[in-house]
């Protein structure tokens, strides 16, 4: 006799494709969610991300108003089994509470340990709400010490209405850094991500994707604030995206305070970000305007010193008003961050190799060196102490002492309007110091009674 099997035995795939496990693993890596964490997924569709999160937590709340996505049916020629049946087929229905209406229409605000909105904040069904309103609604649904994860499309996109366009850095600029910590952030405005066909777009297509993971810090209420501080922006723009990657790398690598060196810190574009995450930062800058404020490259800066004070990170940053490459002293750091420093005109009196060697000598064993540098615009040109040719940087690193984690040198030119106002070709390298250079004792020969003998130098 055949054993009866439920009609829900087969688990149907989502009509929106497979969930990206890299996203789920990233959230698990940076957060402390577990089986008891309360998780919100608005616009959950037919459960593309509900099912994988329901395997982590037994306390999921999700919103969806489309009946075909909820109960099954045809959507733009795509047949969906529906969220309800998919959950039953995976035996996860007990872990999920489904609310059958639009999350952004909800007037009551509940608090969650994690809010996840993956490629849904710009859905056309939410067009009546502005991006700012939707972002505020999502943030208001996060508990103190809870998390918000977003992915979104950048700039004009085939699936996004005109009033829902998100520009590069727009989401990040709407985050109040006194209330939120940025754990992960990346706007891939120059690269496309391949995407298979789905109900919102039939046929293979590409998107520019942005993503951000935030942690909400408990708000400390004060009766009256007498000393207001206004945080001024860097004239070089926002901190580089990879700074947040390295902050997380260092936090996972070390269980102590991390010592960071930033060379040619300008007005603190990247140095202040490291300090805000509690690292011990030493930064070098000898330009008086960038240090104290004034007009630089036709832009007004308040200066590194005032910006450090405005961000209340004085205790975390030591400012050295010197040219790093001219000093003889050597101090050891866990991480050295160098952005567009090697080619500065003030450093042209030193060879590129000596500048890199100087940086390498200040890295502790087990520490990291990151350099973002300029390449010659034309490989037949010779710029001596300013610009590398492709392949020259890597040759400086002795692989017995260093492990090159990655290196990238781009063939194409990029226009840069905030440093040089001209085209650039760039490269970047991250290397880990395996050991300090050993001082090998050399051998010499002496002649004794017409016999050659080898002896070690003392």
BELZINOR-V236354 format. One line per field, one symbol per residue. psi: psi as a letter, one per 30 degrees, with the letter a starting at -180 (. if undefined). burial: b if it has 9 or more other C-alpha atoms within 8 Angstrom, else e. A space follows every 10 residues. Layout:
psi->???
burial->???
This chain:
psi->kkkkkkfgek jklkfgakkj feeeeeeeef lhkaffkjkk jlhfbggefe eefffekgik klkkfjeefe fkakjhgkkk fleeeeeefg hgfffkkkjh lkeffkekjl klekkjjjhf fgkffgffkl eeeeeeeeef gklkgakkkk llkkakkfgk leggkklkge eefgkjfffk kjekkkjiff kkkkklllef jklklllkkl kkkkkkkkkj kkekjeikkk jklkfgalkk efeeeeeeee efekhlkkkk kjkifbggee eeeeefgglj kkkkkgkeef eflakkhgkk kfleeeeeee ghgeffkkkj iljefflfkk kklfkkkjjh eegkefgffk leeeeeeeee fgklkflkkk kjlklkekff ljgcgekllk feeeffjjff fkjjelkkjk elkkkjffef hlklkllkkk kkjelkkkjk klllkljjhg kkkklkk.
burial->eeeeeeebee eeebbebeee eeebeebbee eebeeebbbb bbbbbbbbeb bbbbeebbbb bbbbbbebbb bbbbbeebbb bbbbbbbbbb ebbebbbebb bbbbeeeeee ebbbbbbbbb bbbeebbeeb beebbebbee bbbebbbbbb bbbbbbbeeb beebbbebee beeeeeeebb bbbbbbbbbe ebeeeebbbe eeeeeebbbb bbbbbbbeee eeeeeeeeee eeebbeeeee bebbbebbeb eeeeeeebbb bbbbbbbbbb bbbbbbeebb bbbbbbeebb bbbbbbeeeb bbbbbbbbbb bebeebbbeb ebbbeeeeee eebbbbbbbb bbbbeebbeb bbeebbbbbe ebbbebbbbb bbbbbbeeee eeeebbbbbe eebeebeeee bbbbeebebe eebeebeeee eebbbbbbbb bbbbeeeeee eeeeeeeeee eeeeeeee
